Amino acid sequence: MKDKVNVCIITGYGINSDYESEYAFKLAGAENVQRIHVNLLLKGNEKLQNYDIIMFPGGFSFGDNLGSGRVLANKFRFGLREQLTEFIDSGGLIFGVCNGFQILVKMGLLPALNNNYYVQTVSLIGNKSGKFEMRWVKLKIIESSKCIWTKNIGDVLELPVRHGEGQFVIKDELILKELWNRNLVVMTYEPNKYPNNPNGSINGIAGICNESGRIFGLMPHPECHVHLYQYPLWTRGSTPKVNGLKIFENAVNFVRENF
């Protein structure tokens, strides 16, 4: 059993959820959680192989120039591909939230059917409402999914969203079928209609994983619901049975038990 879990929180220009993400992993029990600027990785001052978990937090990396998450995705896809491939092949865990989810799909790490990485097959584009959406939403957790991050959480999770480009789209209908057939859809907006589906995602898809279940992308923010006091209705005595902290605990415990 691994006695020390090492987590790398990617930081860089425009990322704004790195401190919340760091706190969530520490609260989940990870002993070594570091916020690492992407430039330190590109310069070789830091190595992905020093960590068990990588997280791409929310924000507006590089101002969303060239599209949400595109610039940071390309920095990893072309500047850190060898390191990233080695990290994935070694069984490391990767989590992307909001802008981080956008980064993972544009980098081609999700869904990466048949382990075909670095080829983009899905995307996250502008909300159908045409505006920035920010509210709490209800999510249905797909218990049959392969995602190790969401095991034994329950049926429903309530999390906040805050994004302008969260509409999950797929260019090929066959890919959508494969996501469901291979149990790669992790969470859906429930009910699947506006405003609870804040962006118009196809099938209400809010999060997906790769076939190993170790790479996970999610649009709502679990790092923003790790205490009952963050829930907007807690003063009325209405608090969910589970919150986003369980996602981080699952990852930390998985590393401890399997590395």
C-alpha positions in Angstrom: 0.0 0.0 0.0 1.4 3.4 -1.0 2.0 5.6 2.1 2.2 9.0 0.3 -0.1 10.2 -2.5 1.4 12.9 -4.8 -0.9 15.2 -6.6 0.1 17.8 -9.3 -2.4 20.6 -9.8 -1.6 22.3 -13.1 -1.5 26.1 -12.9 -0.9 28.8 -15.5 -2.3 32.0 -17.0 -6.0 32.3 -16.5 -6.5 29.2 -14.3 -8.5 30.2 -11.2 -9.6 27.0 -9.4 -6.2 25.7 -8.5 -6.4 26.6 -4.8 -9.8 25.0 -4.4 -8.6 21.9 -6.1 -5.5 21.8 -3.9 -7.6 22.1 -0.8 -10.0 19.4 -1.9 -7.2 16.9 -2.4 -5.6 17.7 0.9 -9.0 17.4 2.6 -9.3 14.0 0.9 -6.1 12.8 2.5 -3.4 13.3 -0.1 -0.1 14.0 1.7 1.8 15.9 -1.1 -0.3 18.3 -3.2 1.6 20.8 -5.4 0.4 23.6 -7.6 2.8 23.4 -10.6 3.0 26.0 -13.3 2.9 24.5 -16.8 6.1 26.4 -17.7 8.0 24.5 -15.0 7.1 21.3 -16.8 7.9 22.6 -20.2 11.4 23.8 -18.9 12.1 20.4 -17.3 12.2 21.8 -13.8 9.3 19.5 -12.8 8.3 16.0 -14.1 4.9 14.5 -14.3 6.5 11.2 -13.2 6.9 12.6 -9.7 3.2 12.4 -9.2 0.4 9.9 -9.0 -2.5 12.2 -9.9 -2.7 15.2 -12.3 -5.5 17.7 -12.2 -6.4 20.3 -14.7 -8.6 22.9 -12.8 -11.2 25.3 -14.0 -10.7 28.8 -15.2 -9.9 30.4 -18.5 -6.5 29.1 -19.4 -4.6 31.5 -21.7 -7.8 33.6 -21.9 -9.4 30.8 -23.9 -7.6 32.2 -27.0 -8.1 29.9 -30.0 -11.0 28.3 -28.1 -11.5 27.2 -24.5 -8.6 25.1 -23.3 -6.9 24.9 -26.7 -3.6 26.6 -25.9 -2.9 24.7 -22.8 -4.0 21.5 -24.5 -1.5 22.0 -27.3 1.3 22.8 -24.8 0.8 19.3 -23.4 -0.1 17.6 -26.6 3.1 18.8 -28.4 5.5 19.9 -25.7 4.9 17.2 -23.0 3.5 14.3 -25.0 6.3 11.9 -24.1 6.0 12.6 -20.4 2.2 12.5 -20.5 2.2 9.2 -22.4 4.6 7.7 -19.9 2.4 8.9 -17.1 -0.8 7.4 -18.6 1.0 4.1 -19.4 2.2 3.8 -15.8 -1.4 4.0 -14.6 -1.5 7.5 -13.3 -4.8 9.3 -12.7 -5.9 12.5 -14.5 -8.9 14.7 -13.7 -10.1 17.8 -15.6 -12.9 20.1 -14.4 -14.6 22.7 -16.5 -11.8 24.3 -18.4 -9.8 21.2 -17.4 -12.4 19.0 -19.1 -12.2 21.2 -22.2 -8.4 20.7 -22.2 -8.6 16.9 -21.9 -11.0 16.6 -24.9 -9.1 19.0 -27.1 -5.8 17.3 -26.1 -7.4 14.0 -27.2 -7.1 12.3 -23.8 -10.9 11.9 -23.7 -12.6 9.7 -24.7 -9.6 8.2 -26.5 -11.5 5.1 -27.7 -9.3 2.1 -28.1 -6.5 4.0 -26.4 -6.2 6.3 -29.4 -4.8 9.3 -27.6 -4.1 12.8 -29.0 -6.9 12.6 -31.5 -9.8 14.9 -30.8 -13.2 13.3 -31.4 -15.5 15.3 -29.1 -15.7 18.9 -28.0 -17.1 21.4 -25.5 -18.5 24.5 -27.3 -20.6 27.6 -26.5 -23.7 27.1 -24.3 -26.9 26.9 -26.3 -28.3 29.8 -24.3 -25.6 32.0 -25.8 -24.6 33.2 -22.3 -22.4 32.4 -19.3 -24.3 30.0 -17.0 -23.7 29.9 -13.2 -26.0 27.9 -10.9 -26.2 24.6 -8.9 -27.3 21.6 -10.9 -28.4 18.0 -10.2 -26.3 15.2 -11.7 -27.2 11.6 -12.2 -24.3 9.3 -11.5 -24.1 6.4 -14.0 -23.2 3.5 -11.7 -22.2 1.2 -14.5 -19.5 3.6 -15.7 -15.9 2.5 -15.6 -14.8 5.7 -13.8 -12.9 4.9 -10.6 -13.4 8.5 -9.4 -17.1 8.0 -8.9 -17.4 4.5 -7.4 -19.9 4.1 -4.5 -21.0 7.7 -4.5 -24.7 7.1 -5.0 -27.2 8.1 -7.5 -27.3 11.9 -7.4 -24.8 14.7 -6.8 -25.4 18.4 -6.7 -22.6 20.7 -7.8 -22.2 24.3 -9.1 -21.5 25.2 -12.8 -19.8 28.3 -14.1 -19.0 28.3 -17.7 -19.7 29.8 -21.1 -18.6 26.8 -23.2 -19.9 23.6 -21.7 -22.0 22.1 -24.4 -20.8 18.6 -25.0 -20.9 17.7 -28.7 -19.8 14.8 -30.8 -19.0 14.9 -34.6 -19.9 11.3 -35.2 -23.1 9.5 -34.0 -21.1 6.3 -33.7 -18.9 7.8 -31.1 -21.9 8.7 -29.0 -23.1 5.1 -29.1 -19.7 3.8 -28.2 -19.6 6.1 -25.1 -22.7 4.5 -23.8 -21.9 1.0 -24.9 -18.5 1.1 -23.3 -19.8 2.7 -20.1 -17.7 5.8 -20.5 -20.5 8.3 -19.7 -20.0 9.1 -16.0 -22.6 11.8 -15.2 -25.6 13.4 -16.8 -27.6 16.5 -16.0 -30.9 15.4 -14.4 -33.4 16.5 -15.4 -31.9 16.9 -18.9 -33.5 20.2 -19.7 -32.6 23.9 -19.3 -31.8 25.3 -16.9 -30.6 22.2 -15.1 -28.8 21.2 -18.3 -27.2 24.6 -18.5 -25.4 24.2 -21.8 -27.5 21.9 -24.0 -25.1 19.0 -24.0 -26.1 16.0 -26.1 -27.9 13.4 -24.0 -27.3 15.7 -21.0 -23.7 14.5 -20.7 -21.8 16.3 -18.0 -18.8 14.0 -17.6 -17.0 11.1 -19.3 -14.0 8.9 -18.7 -11.6 6.9 -20.8 -11.7 3.1 -21.0 -9.4 2.5 -18.0 -11.6 4.7 -15.9 -8.6 6.6 -14.7 -8.9 9.7 -16.9 -12.0 11.7 -16.0 -13.5 15.0 -17.3 -16.4 16.8 -15.7 -18.0 20.2 -16.4 -19.5 21.0 -12.9 -17.2 21.8 -10.0 -16.8 19.1 -7.3 -14.0 21.1 -5.6 -16.6 23.8 -4.8 -18.8 21.4 -2.8 -16.6 19.7 -0.3 -18.3 21.1 2.9 -22.0 21.1 3.7 -21.7 24.8 4.4 -21.0 25.4 0.7 -24.4 24.1 -0.2 -26.9 27.0 -0.8 -29.7 25.4 1.2 -27.8 24.2 4.3 -29.3 26.9 6.5 -32.7 25.4 5.8 -31.6 22.0 7.0 -31.5 20.6 3.5 -28.2 19.0 2.8 -27.3 16.2 0.4 -26.0 12.9 1.7 -22.9 13.2 -0.4 -20.8 16.0 -1.9 -17.9 16.4 -4.3 -15.3 15.5 -1.7 -16.0 11.8 -2.3 -14.6 12.1 -5.9 -11.3 13.2 -4.5 -11.3 10.6 -1.8 -11.9 7.9 -4.3 -8.9 8.9 -6.3 -6.6 9.2 -3.3 -7.7 5.8 -1.9 -7.3 4.2 -5.3 -3.7 5.3 -5.5 -3.0 4.1 -2.0 -4.5 0.7 -2.7 -3.2 0.0 -6.2 0.2 1.7 -6.6 
